[in-house]
Amino acid sequence: MSKTIEVLDDKQPYLSAFAALEKETSRPAWLGRLRKAAMARFDERGFPTLRDEEWRFTNVTPLARTTFQPVSRLELHGLTVEKLHWASLWNEESPRLVFVNGQFAAGLSCLESLPAGVQAGSLRRLLQERPAELEPHLARHAAFDEHPFVALNTALFTDGACLVIPRGLVVPRPIHVLFVSTVPDQPIVSHPRMLVLAGVQSQATLLESYVGFDRECYFSNAVTEVVLAEGAVLDHYKLQQESPESYHLATMHVHQGRSSNFRSHSISLGGGLVRNDVRAVLDAEGCECTLNGLYLGSGRQLIDNHTRIDHARPHCASHELYKGILDGRARGVFNGKIYV
C-alpha cells in the first residue's frame, strides 16, 4: 500500500519561489541538479495529509494554506547583539553563528575564539569557496525523496551554517548556532540548512537554538546533516523557543563512522506546530548514539517527535529517552523506531 494516499495542492508559492531562485548562476552545477530533483519531488508529492502514515497525528493543512513570503537576503529588522542576549544558551565566550530568517548575520556572529583549522560560517560562502569539499555530503544524507519538507528545504535554501572540524582537533568551547526568526509585516518562510563534518578523532559540542519574537507567524523549515568520521565525538544540544504562532519543522540526519559517538539532547518549548524528525545511521562497528528529548506544551501546541536509529552494522549501541509535559489542550506525539 502506498504511504501517501492524498496530498494537499497548495504548492504554487513554493514553485514560484524556486523559479525565481533558478535565475541565480552563482551555485555549483551539482547543487543545481539536486535542487531541481528536490523540487520535482515536492511538486510530485506535495504536502502530506492525515492519511499519510507518518503524518496521521500531525495536521499541516493550516501551514500549507498560509501564504508565506520567502526570504532571500539579510535584513536585521533592528536586531542587535544586545537584543539577543536573552536568547537561549547565550554565552559571550563561546563562538557563535547567528542567522536571521535563514541568512547569515556576520555582524551578530563572533568566531574569534574558534581554534585554528575549524571552518565555520555561511554555507553559501563555503559553497562558493570549497564546493568540491561539500559535494560528497550536502543533501546526500537527509533524503528528500522520502520527506516532503526536506525536499522543500533542499530546493529553496539560500544560506545556512557549515561547520568543519579537522582531524584530531578537540574544540574546547561549545559552538552556538542561533537561528532567529523575525517578521516585519507579513508571514515569512525560511529554510535554514546546517552541515556538520567532524573529522577523524575530533571532538566538539554544538548548541543549536531557534528563537522567535512575541506572537509572530512564520514557518521555519530546517534541515541539519551531521557526518562523524572514525572516532569522532559530537555532543549536540537543541533548544527550540519559537513564537507560539509559528511552524517549526526540523529534520536532522546523522551518519556515523566507526567508533564515533553522537549524543543529542533536544528541548522543545515554543512553536504552535512543531515536528522534529531525527534519523541516525550507525554505519560502522563500534558506533554509539544517544537521543534524549524533552517537550513542554501548553495552550493548543502540537509537538511531534519522530526518531529512527538504524544499526546498519553490528556491535553498535544506542540509547533513547523522550519525556513530555502537556498543559491545556496541547498535544504531543512520539514515534521512535530502532532497527537492529
C-alpha positions in Angstrom: 0.0 0.0 0.0 1.3 3.5 -0.9 2.4 5.5 2.1 0.9 8.7 0.7 -2.8 8.4 -0.4 -3.7 12.1 -0.6 -1.7 15.3 -0.8 -2.6 19.0 -0.4 -2.3 21.1 -3.5 -1.0 24.4 -2.1 2.4 24.3 -3.8 2.3 27.3 -6.2 4.0 29.9 -3.9 6.9 27.5 -3.5 7.1 26.6 -7.2 7.2 30.4 -7.9 10.0 30.9 -5.3 12.0 28.1 -6.9 11.6 29.6 -10.4 13.0 32.9 -9.0 15.9 31.1 -7.3 16.7 29.2 -10.6 17.8 32.5 -12.1 20.8 32.7 -9.8 24.0 31.5 -11.5 26.5 31.5 -8.6 25.9 28.0 -7.5 27.8 24.7 -8.3 26.2 22.7 -11.1 25.8 19.6 -8.9 23.8 21.7 -6.4 21.6 23.0 -9.2 20.8 19.4 -10.2 20.0 18.5 -6.6 17.7 21.5 -6.3 15.8 20.6 -9.4 15.3 17.0 -8.3 14.2 18.0 -4.9 11.6 20.5 -6.3 10.3 17.9 -8.7 9.9 15.5 -5.8 8.0 18.1 -3.8 5.8 19.0 -6.8 5.0 15.3 -7.2 4.2 14.6 -3.6 3.0 18.0 -2.2 2.3 18.4 1.5 1.4 15.3 3.5 -2.1 14.8 5.0 -3.5 12.9 7.9 -3.9 9.9 5.5 -0.1 9.7 5.3 1.0 7.1 7.8 4.0 9.2 9.0 1.8 12.3 9.5 -1.5 10.8 10.7 -1.4 12.7 14.0 0.0 16.0 12.6 -2.2 18.2 10.5 -0.2 20.5 8.3 -3.2 21.9 6.5 -3.1 25.3 8.2 0.6 25.6 7.2 0.0 24.5 3.6 -2.8 27.0 3.2 -0.9 30.0 4.7 0.9 32.2 2.2 4.5 32.8 3.4 6.9 35.2 1.8 10.4 33.8 1.0 13.5 35.5 2.4 16.5 35.7 0.1 18.6 38.4 1.7 19.7 39.6 5.1 17.5 42.2 6.9 18.1 42.6 10.6 14.9 44.5 11.4 16.5 46.3 14.3 18.2 43.2 15.8 21.4 43.9 17.8 23.7 41.7 19.9 22.2 43.4 23.0 18.7 42.4 22.0 19.8 38.8 21.5 21.4 38.5 25.0 18.1 37.0 26.3 18.3 34.2 23.7 18.7 30.7 24.8 22.1 29.3 25.5 23.8 32.6 25.0 27.4 32.7 26.1 29.8 35.6 25.4 32.8 33.4 25.5 31.6 30.7 23.0 31.9 31.1 19.3 28.5 31.8 17.7 27.0 31.9 14.3 23.8 33.9 14.1 21.2 33.6 11.3 18.3 35.9 10.8 15.4 34.4 8.8 17.8 31.8 7.5 20.5 34.4 6.4 24.0 34.6 8.0 24.4 37.7 10.1 28.1 38.3 10.3 27.7 41.4 12.4 25.9 39.5 15.1 28.2 36.5 15.0 31.5 36.0 16.8 34.1 33.4 15.7 37.3 34.8 17.2 37.5 32.1 19.9 37.4 29.2 17.3 40.6 27.1 17.2 42.8 27.4 14.2 41.7 24.9 11.5 38.0 24.9 12.2 35.9 26.2 9.3 32.6 27.8 10.4 30.4 30.3 8.8 28.0 30.8 5.9 27.1 27.7 3.9 26.5 30.0 0.9 30.1 31.3 1.2 31.7 27.9 1.6 29.8 26.6 -1.3 31.5 29.2 -3.4 34.9 28.7 -1.9 35.0 24.9 -1.3 32.3 23.3 -3.4 34.2 20.0 -4.0 34.7 19.5 -0.3 31.0 19.8 0.4 29.6 17.9 -2.6 30.0 14.4 -1.1 28.0 15.4 2.0 25.5 18.2 1.3 22.0 16.8 0.6 23.5 13.3 0.5 22.2 12.1 3.8 18.9 13.8 4.5 16.9 12.1 1.8 14.5 14.4 0.1 12.7 11.6 -1.8 11.3 10.4 1.5 10.3 13.6 3.2 8.4 16.5 1.6 9.8 19.2 3.9 13.4 18.0 3.3 12.6 18.3 -0.4 11.3 21.8 0.1 14.4 22.9 2.1 16.8 21.3 -0.4 15.2 23.1 -3.3 14.8 26.5 -1.6 17.6 27.1 1.0 19.7 30.1 0.2 22.1 30.0 3.2 22.8 28.1 6.3 25.6 27.1 8.7 28.6 25.0 7.8 31.0 23.6 10.4 34.0 21.5 9.5 36.2 20.2 12.3 39.6 18.9 11.2 41.1 15.5 12.1 42.2 15.1 15.8 41.1 18.5 17.0 39.3 19.0 20.3 37.2 22.2 20.3 37.3 23.4 23.9 34.2 25.6 23.9 30.7 24.9 22.7 29.9 26.3 19.2 26.5 28.1 19.3 24.4 28.3 16.1 21.4 30.6 16.7 18.6 30.8 14.2 16.4 33.9 14.8 13.0 34.5 13.1 11.5 37.9 13.0 8.6 39.1 10.9 8.5 42.6 9.5 4.9 42.9 8.3 3.7 39.6 6.9 4.3 35.8 7.5 7.7 34.6 6.1 9.2 31.3 5.4 12.9 30.4 5.9 14.8 27.2 5.1 17.8 27.0 7.4 20.3 24.4 6.4 23.2 23.1 8.5 26.1 20.8 7.6 28.5 19.5 10.3 31.5 17.5 9.3 33.5 16.1 12.2 36.9 14.7 11.2 38.7 11.6 12.5 39.1 11.6 16.3 37.7 15.1 16.6 35.6 16.3 19.5 33.1 19.2 19.7 29.9 20.4 21.4 27.3 22.0 19.2 24.4 24.2 20.6 21.6 24.7 18.1 18.9 27.1 19.1 15.8 28.6 17.4 14.1 31.7 18.8 11.2 33.9 17.7 9.5 37.1 19.0 6.1 37.8 20.5 3.3 36.1 18.6 4.6 36.4 15.1 3.5 33.9 12.4 6.3 32.3 10.4 7.4 29.0 9.0 10.9 27.7 9.9 11.8 24.6 7.8 15.2 23.4 9.0 17.4 20.6 7.8 20.7 19.5 9.6 23.1 16.9 8.3 25.9 15.6 10.6 28.7 13.4 9.4 31.0 11.8 12.0 34.2 10.3 10.8 36.0 7.4 12.7 36.3 8.1 16.4 34.7 11.5 16.2 32.6 12.7 19.2 29.8 15.3 19.0 27.6 16.5 21.8 24.6 18.2 20.4 22.1 20.3 22.2 19.0 21.7 20.6 16.7 24.3 22.2 13.6 25.4 20.4 11.8 28.6 21.6 9.9 29.7 18.6 6.9 32.0 18.6 3.6 30.3 19.8 2.1 31.2 16.4 4.9 29.7 14.3 5.5 26.5 12.5 8.8 24.7 13.2 9.6 21.7 11.1 13.1 20.3 11.5 14.9 17.3 10.2 18.3 16.1 11.4 20.2 13.2 9.8 23.3 11.8 11.4 25.7 9.5 9.6 28.3 7.8 11.9 31.6 6.2 11.1 33.5 3.6 13.1 33.7 4.1 16.9 32.1 7.5 16.7 29.8 8.8 19.4 26.8 11.1 18.9 24.9 12.4 21.9 21.9 14.6 21.3 19.6 16.4 23.8 16.6 18.2 22.4 14.2 20.5 24.3 11.1 21.9 22.6 9.3 24.7 24.3 7.8 27.1 21.7 6.0 26.9 18.4 2.4 26.3 17.5 3.1 23.3 15.4 6.4 21.6 15.9 7.8 18.5 14.2 11.2 17.1 14.9 12.5 14.3 12.7 15.8 12.7 13.8 17.5 9.8 12.0 20.8 8.3 12.9 22.6 5.7 10.8 25.3 3.7 12.7 27.2 2.7 9.6 30.3 1.0 11.1 31.2 -1.1 14.1 31.7 0.5 17.5 29.3 3.4 17.0 27.3 4.8 19.9 24.3 7.0 19.6 22.2 8.7 22.3 18.9 10.6 21.6 17.2 12.4 24.5 14.3 14.7 24.3 12.0 16.9 26.4 8.9 18.7 25.2 6.8 21.1 27.2 3.4 22.1 25.6 0.6 24.4 26.6 -2.4 26.1 25.0 -3.1 24.4 21.7 0.5 23.5 20.8 1.2 20.3 18.9 4.7 18.9 19.4 5.6 15.8 17.3 8.9 13.9 17.7 9.8 11.2 15.2 13.1 9.3 15.7 14.8 6.5 13.9 18.1 4.8 14.7 19.5 2.4 12.1 22.0 -0.2 13.3 23.4 -0.7 9.8 26.4 -2.5 11.2 26.9 -4.9 14.1 28.5 -4.2 17.5 26.9 -0.7 18.0 25.0 0.8 20.9 22.1 3.2 21.1 20.2 4.9 23.9 16.9 6.9 23.7 14.7 8.7 26.2 12.0 11.2 25.5 9.6 12.8 28.0 6.8 15.3 27.6 4.7 17.5 29.9 1.5 18.9 28.4 -0.9 21.5 29.7 -4.3 22.9 28.5 -5.2 21.4 25.1 -1.7 20.8 24.0 -0.9 17.5 22.2 2.3 15.5 22.0 3.3 12.8 19.5 6.3 10.4 19.9 7.2 7.8 17.3 10.5 6.2 17.9 12.0 3.2 15.9 15.3 1.4 16.4 16.3 -1.1 13.7 18.9 -3.6 14.6 
